[in-house]
Amino acid sequence: MDFTPTRERGQLRLSQFLPAAGRHYAENRNADDGPDAIALGGGRGNVSQLSPWLHAGLIGEAEVLQAVLGHHSPRAAEKFVAEVFWRVYFKGYLEQRPAVWADYCAGRDKALAAMEGNSGLRTAYAQATEGRTGIEAFDVWSRELVETGYLHNHARMWFASIWIFTLKLDWQLGADFFLRHLMDGDAASNTLSWRWVAGLHTKGKHYLARADNIARYTAGRPGGPLAAPGLAEDAAPLAEPHDHPRWLPDLPPPVTAADLAQPFALLLHDEAAHHAPLALPAAPALVIGASRAGARSPGAIGAPALHFTEGAMASGLAESAAAFGCPVVEWPAGAPLEPLLAQAGITRLAVPYLPAGWTRDALAPGLAPLAAQGRIVTLLGDLDRATWPHAKAGFFGVAKQIDALLGECGIAG
Ligand SMILES: Cc1cc2nc3c(=O)[nH]c(=O)nc-3n(C[C@H](O)[C@H](O)[C@H](O)COP(=O)(O)OP(=O)(O)OC[C@H]3O[C@@H](n4cnc5c(N)ncnc54)[C@H](O)[C@@H]3O)c2cc1C
């Protein structure tokens, strides 16, 4: 699969996958045929593998939904559309409970520190992350993740379940391992999916991987089904001592040309690395790139994830310069932002919404002085603005609104 981190490549993958996004997806999406299962345009045939481009903001959820509904009836595309809404739901859920993210970071750091002083834990962690546990399926996925930067959704569920309930490793260390290596590593989807598998998202309801299920859905791999002997069969879900308070912040209204009447700079970050999905109502006089690829983990970031993140920013900046005929500059970590604006004689900055996660953690302190002076215009997509208020509890709250949300956002296909 060609994961070139450009908008053009993401659009090409979308167009290649479109014929399969209807009933074919609904019926076949659960199979993990492995990274060598080359079908559509050099990628897997049953899932889109669009997540790295979506996470980087090289393509937007709304344009993906629009394209899919332009190709299939709403009924045929129902499953694929719902999966894209899972992504938006998770973002909205975390946005309303940022303490979930803060607790994850604190728990991860505690677990990493505990490992320092415990050689048994260090060995178990090394075996899991290097694919040496002796559980064939788990070891194959562990190496596949590190080598390719992508895992099939079902493999992510099985892997997380085995990590937590069979290997009995700390779930936050597993979530961190994913974030270090996934090209689509996403604070909301990753943290909340690990919590879901553990039984913390839907309290008391966990996901236990079963060897027969793994064998069934990996049967299409070139080497045949993956074996998973010795899995925990009746482990209890994890529990935590406290609930996380819910609070939906005031979401910014749609931005108009009047909001951007003065010359302004556009900030591109790792979750919005391209201007096109932002649908700006006016052209910026300067584009500023702020990649913080290393902020996702205290550990080393895997080569595919690093390459995709940095490449997405490089291609996004180059294409902005060409589209707007304006200069681009990079805002290095630790440096003040104000001089970049002052040098260009610009006071206002348009910033794509920074959802809860490491990108916000890394950029918010540097943006705070401008925010305090009222110099930031925040860009939030219609789909997020409309969907997030429904992401209060379980996915069902969003699922039952999907038709209305598509209508409200003008996504008709
Ligand atoms: C433990 C675990 C960790 C995960 N970590 C991440 C992560 O860091 N980043 C990430 O983007 N996804 C994550 N997911 C969700 C899901 O596995 C991936 O989004 C999906 O596998 C990406 O492959 P695809 O693009 O081929 O998906 P497709 O099946 O083609 O789906 C299309 C799009 O819908 C969205 N989507 C599909 N399934 C889900 C889902 N279950 N949850 C949220 N969005 C979904 C994705 O944006 C995806 O690109 C995780 C799931 C689990 C179980």
The ligand as a Tripos MOL2 file, in Angstrom:
@<TRIPOS>MOLECULE
LIG
   53    58     1     0     0
SMALL
NO_CHARGES

@<TRIPOS>ATOM
      1 C1         -7.3880   -0.4500   20.1770 C.3       1 LIG1
      2 C2         -7.7400    0.4390   19.0060 C.ar      1 LIG1
      3 C3         -6.9790    1.5500   18.7310 C.ar      1 LIG1
      4 C4         -7.3250    2.3890   17.6630 C.ar      1 LIG1
      5 N1         -6.5420    3.5010   17.4150 N.ar      1 LIG1
      6 C5         -6.8780    4.3310   16.4020 C.ar      1 LIG1
      7 C6         -6.0990    5.4980   16.1340 C.ar      1 LIG1
      8 O1         -5.1350    5.8150   16.8200 O.2       1 LIG1
      9 N2         -6.4720    6.2790   15.0730 N.ar      1 LIG1
     10 C7         -7.5590    5.9640   14.2940 C.ar      1 LIG1
     11 O2         -7.8270    6.7090   13.3430 O.2       1 LIG1
     12 N3         -8.3140    4.8980   14.5550 N.ar      1 LIG1
     13 C8         -8.0170    4.0720   15.5800 C.ar      1 LIG1
     14 N4         -8.7880    2.9550   15.8080 N.ar      1 LIG1
     15 C9        -10.0340    2.7740   15.0430 C.3       1 LIG1
     16 C10        -9.9110    1.9150   13.7680 C.3       1 LIG1
     17 O3         -9.2520    0.7350   14.0460 O.3       1 LIG1
     18 C11        -9.1970    2.6420   12.6310 C.3       1 LIG1
     19 O4         -9.7490    3.9150   12.4360 O.3       1 LIG1
     20 C12        -9.3300    1.8540   11.3220 C.3       1 LIG1
     21 O5         -8.8560    0.5570   11.4890 O.3       1 LIG1
     22 C13        -8.5710    2.5630   10.2250 C.3       1 LIG1
     23 O6         -8.5190    1.7620    9.0730 O.3       1 LIG1
     24 P1         -9.3240    2.1370    7.7660 P.3       1 LIG1
     25 O7         -9.0350    3.5460    7.3790 O.co2     1 LIG1
     26 O8         -9.0300    1.0890    6.7780 O.co2     1 LIG1
     27 O9        -10.8350    2.0260    8.2760 O.3       1 LIG1
     28 P2        -12.1790    1.8040    7.4550 P.3       1 LIG1
     29 O10       -12.8030    0.5680    7.9720 O.co2     1 LIG1
     30 O11       -11.9780    1.9070    6.0180 O.co2     1 LIG1
     31 O12       -13.1000    3.0040    7.9800 O.3       1 LIG1
     32 C14       -13.1260    4.2850    7.3470 C.3       1 LIG1
     33 C15       -12.7510    5.3520    8.3520 C.3       1 LIG1
     34 O13       -13.6870    5.3550    9.4340 O.3       1 LIG1
     35 C16       -13.0040    5.6190   10.6710 C.3       1 LIG1
     36 N5        -13.1450    4.4470   11.5410 N.ar      1 LIG1
     37 C17       -13.3340    3.1680   11.1600 C.ar      1 LIG1
     38 N6        -13.4710    2.3840   12.2470 N.ar      1 LIG1
     39 C18       -13.3480    3.1840   13.3200 C.ar      1 LIG1
     40 C19       -13.3830    2.9660   14.7380 C.ar      1 LIG1
     41 N7        -13.6140    1.7390   15.2640 N.pl3     1 LIG1
     42 N8        -13.1820    4.0060   15.5630 N.ar      1 LIG1
     43 C20       -12.9780    5.2500   15.0650 C.ar      1 LIG1
     44 N9        -12.9500    5.5210   13.7370 N.ar      1 LIG1
     45 C21       -13.1230    4.5030   12.8900 C.ar      1 LIG1
     46 C22       -11.5560    5.8510   10.3220 C.3       1 LIG1
     47 O14       -11.3140    7.2370   10.2000 O.3       1 LIG1
     48 C23       -11.4040    5.1340    8.9880 C.3       1 LIG1
     49 O15       -10.3640    5.6620    8.1990 O.3       1 LIG1
     50 C24        -8.4660    2.0890   16.8730 C.ar      1 LIG1
     51 C25        -9.2200    0.9500   17.1590 C.ar      1 LIG1
     52 C26        -8.8680    0.1220   18.1970 C.ar      1 LIG1
     53 C27        -9.6980   -1.0950   18.4760 C.3       1 LIG1
@<TRIPOS>BOND
     1     1     2 1
     2     2     3 ar
     3     2    52 ar
     4     3     4 ar
     5     4     5 ar
     6     4    50 ar
     7     5     6 ar
     8     6     7 ar
     9     6    13 1
    10     7     8 2
    11     7     9 ar
    12     9    10 ar
    13    10    11 2
    14    10    12 ar
    15    12    13 ar
    16    13    14 ar
    17    14    15 1
    18    14    50 ar
    19    15    16 1
    20    16    17 1
    21    16    18 1
    22    18    19 1
    23    18    20 1
    24    20    21 1
    25    20    22 1
    26    22    23 1
    27    23    24 1
    28    24    25 2
    29    24    26 1
    30    24    27 1
    31    27    28 1
    32    28    29 2
    33    28    30 1
    34    28    31 1
    35    31    32 1
    36    32    33 1
    37    33    34 1
    38    33    48 1
    39    34    35 1
    40    35    36 1
    41    35    46 1
    42    36    37 ar
    43    36    45 ar
    44    37    38 ar
    45    38    39 ar
    46    39    40 ar
    47    39    45 ar
    48    40    41 1
    49    40    42 ar
    50    42    43 ar
    51    43    44 ar
    52    44    45 ar
    53    46    47 1
    54    46    48 1
    55    48    49 1
    56    50    51 ar
    57    51    52 ar
    58    52    53 1
@<TRIPOS>SUBSTRUCTURE
     1 LIG1         1 GROUP 0 **** ****
